Amino acid sequence: MAAKRAERLVNLVIALLSTRQYVTAARIRSTVPGYEADDGSERADEAFKRMFERDKAELREMGVPLETGRTSAFDTEDGYRIARADYELPEIRLTGEEAAAVGLALRLWESAQLAGAAHSALVKLKAAGVEVDSSRAIPLQPRLDAGEPAFEPCYAAARDRRALEFDYQRPDEDVPTRRHVQPWGVVAWHGRWYLVGLDLDRGAERVFRLSRVVGSPKASGPSGAFEPPSDVDLADVVAGQVGGEEHLIVVRARPGTAVGLRRFATPLGGSDDGDDRLELRTTEPWRLADQIAAYGADVVVEAPAAVRDAVISRLTRLAAMGETA
């Protein structure tokens, strides 16, 4: 199946799942991307009808329970919908921590997958008749930057259990040195990405910051060439080897918000105004200030004052950008 046709079918399924009412062919044509635009010509109408008939037949062949009917007696033509109960799996409930983990996983492939997810969400809303103002969004978001050039090859080598070699530039060295590693995994810690593995030249467990990798790492040898220690905790390994003064940040967060921050925070109980008090530890307080600012009014820094001022400064600049736009 061609990629464009597959994408159109997925969008059609999303649209018909997103409403309990029957959706007419005309509304589907205007809502779901990929169909012949309505320019008033007979040729365009015939092209849409042929394409839509093929898509309906294909969905039914794949077992999608496509229903035909009318929402009320006043409707003048049939519409279409997909009954959720006949199509979907049971509802999946995630805890706050699980949802944060899913969000983080999505951000690892943010360029393609998040764009597709955002597009699918818009299709759902438009099919339900909801007008969406996509411009009303805070242009700042909490993130873990998976844009490190070394991220993809390191992640792939750790996943496939293949040996890895790369040039690594330490701050106290004039030139990079060649490293040969059995990669155990890639982990985020305090806003940066690290590779954890066995340094074959030194015969010891080592941590490598991806931003210090020079060039593109090269994987070699067969897949499944080694197994990491069964009891290794990548985050603990990084925390034990990466230096830096640790700062304690205390914030107040509205209940049900700031899931990403809560994943790494220690709860301190409730505040007098009903917010949740959280303690965060970081070696990079200004990077954390960027993340906190992304939550807007949902998160307020109690201490230290320097971090609170940094967050206020970022939000003030953001507000000024909005006024001049």
Secondary structure, DSSP 8 states (H G I E B T S, - for coil): --HHHHHHHHHHHHHHHS-SS-EEHHHHHHHSTTS----S-HHHHHHHHHHHHHHHHHHHHTT--EEEE-SSTT-SS-EEEE-HHHHS-------HHHHHHHHHHHHHTIIIIIHHHHHHHHHHHHHTT----TT-S-S---------TTHHHHHHHHHHT-EEEEEE--TT-SS-EEEEEEEEEEEEETTEEEEEEEETTTTEEEEEEGGGEEEEEEEES-TT-----TT--HHHHHHHH-----EEEEEEE-TT--HHHHTT-EEEEE-TTS-EEEEEEES-HHHHHHHHHTTGGGEEEEE-HHHHHHHHHHHHHHHHHHHH-
